[in-house]
Amino acid sequence: MNIPYKPLLPETEQPIIIIGASGIVKDAHLPAYEMAGFTVFGITNRTISKAHDLAKQFKIQHVFENVAEAVKHAPSNAVYDITVLPDQYIEILEQLPDGAAVLIQKPMGNDLAQAREIVAVCERKKLVAAINFQLRFSPFVSAARYMINQGLLGDLYDLEFKVTVNTPWELFPLIKEHPRLEILFHSVHYIDCIRSFLGNPKGVYAKTTNHPLKKLSSCRSSIILNYGDSMRVVINTNHDHHFGPKHEESYIKWEGTKGAIKAKMGLLMNYPDGLPDVFEYALPTEDGSIYEWKEIKLEGSWFPEAFIGTMSNLMRFKEGSDDKLLASVQDVLDTMKVVEACYVSNKSGGVSLDEL
């Protein structure tokens, strides 16, 4: 089966200025841009030595002392790539030229109120602004989207995310202590991906928990999204499975009236090295007697290749070759509403037996 799953690249050169020099820039942003042939014009970071290190490693021509200097020397058609923590977004957005294109790291703020402030700043400054939700653009999600859009699975009635892994949170020291760790920084990817297929849910049920031996606000979550009586949508994450790889799981599964797809997300297993992704689909045989599972080999993975998709869509929308900015700040505001609903649901604690 021939499936077009790779992102279309922009038709014009739009130099990138990266604001931030964290591990994700080194491991995903810069390798992806190198693969795609994008030009990184410059980089800046509060700890300037980190920016110099990445500039040397990836042959970036300019290192700027701060955002103001980066903006001052930027080409007029530059695209800004913000890769810092949410608390700094508004301060940085205010310094960008009106009308500029900007890709902002997820999540879009620490809470819904902050997300609304970010959208307001972007709209006031007429920024062409998107959030870097790369999972939407990963090879296995793009392949699944194509098959579903072609009607090969019929009507979807089940969408499941399952993650049972041992996540090394120590690799993320800046977010490890965050009071909204798991849903805001991890399951938010799945919430956003689900919305890209199904739109907004009618309601949310959620519980997120910590671990008795770890100083983390939360590291396991169960989330049910209400899409009506025929559609089951569930996210189950467990980042504390430290019992060896035998029973680790990391997958997305789509089921429809005609067929099913299961995509193994290898990145999250044995992180940061990861394991290979596996993309499988099941369709009935010609006589309809049985379902046969077949595998399709896809090139690339969530990291770093999906980062090409988010930046390409922004550039193509800016130049006019894409008619829709898929992860625009306006669209992602609804993702942040779902995240907020998860925390409201978590706090409510469900229905008490004492009430019955």
N, C-alpha and C positions, 0 to 999 in steps of 0.2 A: 504494500500500500504506500503510495507516494503522498506524504503529508508536508505541506509547506509550514514550517514552524520557526524558521529563522527570521529575525526582524529585518525590515527594510531599512536601509541606511539613508541618511540625509543626502540631498543632491548638492548642497553647498557646504563649504567649510566654515564652521563656526567655532572659533577657538574657545577653550574651556579655561576658566579660572577656578581653582579648587580652594575652598575656604575650610581649612582643617587638615590635619595630617595624622589621623588616627590609624589603627590597625586595619580597619575596613577599607581605607583609602589604598593602603599598600597591598592588601590581599584581593580586593575586588575592583574598586573604581579604576585605578591606574592600569592593571592588567587588561581589564575589559576595553578601556579606551585605546590601549595599544593594539589589541586584537582588531578593533574596528577601524583603526587608522585615524582616530580623532586627534586633533592637535591640542595638547595641554599647554596653554600660553604661560601660565604661572600658578604659583601656590603660595598660600600664607597660613600661618598658624601662630597661636599665642606663644607656644614654646618654639621659637624660630628655628632652633637646631633640628627639630623633627622635619620641618619643611625643607631645610637644606639637605637632609639625609635622603628624603624621597626625590628631591630634584636631581640629586646626583645619580641615584639608582635608576630613575626613569628618564633621565636626560631632559628635564624640564628647564626651559631657558631662563625663566624669571622667578625669583623668590622675593616676595614683598613683605615688608615689616608688619603691615596690618591691612585691614580691609580697605581703609581709605586710600592707601597707596596703591593697592591692587586696582581699585576702581579708577583712580586717576590715570593709570598707565594702560588700562584695558582697551583693546580694540572696540570699536563701536558696536560690533555684532557679537560680542563675547557672551558666552553662556556661563552663568555662575553655578557652581556645584557646592552647596553648603553641607558639610559633613561633621558638624559639631553637635553638642547636646541641645535639646529643645529650649532650655533656658536662654540660649544665646540667639535664637532665630530672629526675634523681632528687632533686636539691636542691629543685627547684620542686614536684615531686609531694608531697614530704614536708610542704610548707607548706599544701597544699590541705585543705579540710575533708573528713573521712571521708565517703564516700558521694557525693562530688561527681561531676558529669559533666565529662569532660575529653577534648579532642581534641588529640593530640600530633603535632607535625610529624614527617614521615618523615626519615631512617630511624629505626627503633626501637633507637637505640644505635649505637655504632661497631663493635661485634662481637657475637657471639652471647652471650658472657658478660654484657655490659652489657644486652642485650635481656632476658635472664633476670632480672637484677636489677630492671629496670623492671617486668616482669610481677609479680614478687614484691611490690614496693612497692604496686602497684595493687591486688593481691588482699588484702594485709594491711589497706589502708585502705578496702577495699570501694569503690574508685572505679569508676564506669562509664566505662571508658577505651577509646578507639579511636585508631588511627593514621591520619593524614591522607593515605591513598593515594587521591588523587582520580581517577587514570586509570580505576579501576573504575567511576566515576560519570560519565565524560565522555559526551557525547551519542552519539558513534559507537560506544563500547563498550556503552552501554546498549541502543542500537538493535540491535547485533549479538547481544547476549545474549537479547533478546526473540525474534528470528528463530530463533536456535538452540534456545531453549527450546520454541518452537512446532513444532520438528521440520522446519523448512523446508530445512535443510541436510543432513538425514539424520544419519548418524554422522560426527562429526568425525574426520579422520585427519591433518590438517596445520594447524599454527598457527605463523605466522612473524612476527617483528618485524624490520624492516629500517630502519636509520637511517644515512644518509650525508649529513652536514651539516657546516657550519662553526660550531661552538659557540663563542661569545665568553665563554670561562671568566673573563675579567677582570671580568665583571659579577657574579661570585660570589667575591669576595675571601676570604670566611670559609671557603669549602670548597676553594678552588683548590689550596691546599697540602696537602690531606688525603692521607694515605698510601694510602687506599682510595677513590680518587675515582670512577672510572667506574661500577663495579658497585654500590657502596654508595649512591651519590647519584643515579645515573641509571637504569641497567638494573634496579635494584631495583623500579622502577615496573612494568616489563614482567614481571619474575618474579612480583610480587604479582598482576598482572592475569591472568597465565596460571593461577596457582593458583585464582583466583576462578572460572575456567571448568572446570579439570581436577583440582583438588585437588593433592595432593603428588606430586612425581615419585618414581620409584624410585631415580634416581641423577642425577648431574650431571657434565658434562664442560665445562671452561671454560679459556679463555686470555684474559688482559687485558694490554694493552701500552701503552707510553708512545710519545712522539714524539721523534725525535732532536734537534729544534730547540726543544722546549718543556720548561719546568720543571714537568712534571705527572707525578704518580705513574703515571697511566694515563688513556687517553682513547679507547681502542678495545677492544672485547671481542667474543669469539665464545663463545656459551654454547649447549650442547645439553642439553636436559632429557629424561631417559629416562622415557617413558610407555608402554613396551612396543613390540612389534614392528610394530604397524600405525600408530602415532601418531608423527609427526615434529614436534618442537617445537624451534624454534631462534630465538636472538636474535643479531643481528649489528649492532654499532654502530661507526660511524666518525665521530668528532667533528672530524676533521682535514681534511675535504674542502674545501680553500680554493682551489678551481680554478674558482669561479664556480657559478651556480645550475643550469646546464644539466643536469648529471647528479646533482644532489642527490635523495635519496629519503628518505621518512619515512612508513612505513605499517605497518599490521597486516593480515594476510591469514589468513582462516579458510577451509579447504576441507573439504567433507564429501561423502558419497556421493550427495547430491542437488543440491548447489549450493555456492556460494562467496560470500564477502564480502571486499571490500578497502576499508579506511578509510585515507585519507591524513591524517596528523597534521600539519596545516599549521603548528602552533605552532612546531615545532622548526626550520622552514626560515625563513631571514631573521629569526632571533630577535634582539631580542624582539618585533619587529612581527608576525612570522609571516605565513603565507599562509592562504587559506581551506582548511578541511577539505573532503574529498570522500568521500562514502559511496556505494559501489556494491555491487550484488549481482548474481549470475548464477544464474538458474534455467532449467530446460529449457522449451522451447516446448511447447504442448499435445500435439503429436505426438511430442515427445521427440527431435526430429531435431537440434536445435542448442541451445546455451545463449545466452541474450540477457542482456547486461549492462545494467542500469538504474541510474540515480542517484536517490537520495532526498535532498532538501534538508533538512538538520537545522539547527535554531537553536542557536547557541552553540558553544562549543569546550571544550577541556581547561582553558584559562585564560580567564576566571575561573569559568565556569559550573559546572564539575565540583566546585568547592569548595562549592557549595550542597549537593550530594549527600552529601558526607561529614558536614557539620554537620547536615543535615536528618535523616539516619539516626540520628545520635547523639541528637538531640532527640526524635525519634519513639520511639526505643527507651526513652529515659528516661521519657517520658510514657505509654508502653504501647501506642502505636498501631502500632509495628513490633515484630514478635516476635523479630527477630534483629539483633544489632549486627554488621554485616557485616565491618568491619575492626577487630574487637576486638583488644586486645593479645594475647589468647590465640591468636587466629587468625594474627595477623601474626608471632607467634613462629616459626611454620613458614616464613614468608617469609624471616625472618632465618636460619633453618637452611639454606635453599637458598643464600642469599648466602654464608654461611660455607663451605658445601660448594664453591661456586665458587672461593673463595680457596684452599681445600685442594687442589682439582684443579689450579688454576693453578700452585701451588707444586710439585706432583708432577711437572709437565712431561711427562706422558704416558709412553708406552712407548718406551724407548730402543732403538735398533737394536742396540746392543751386547748387549742382553739376549736377542736372538734367535739 
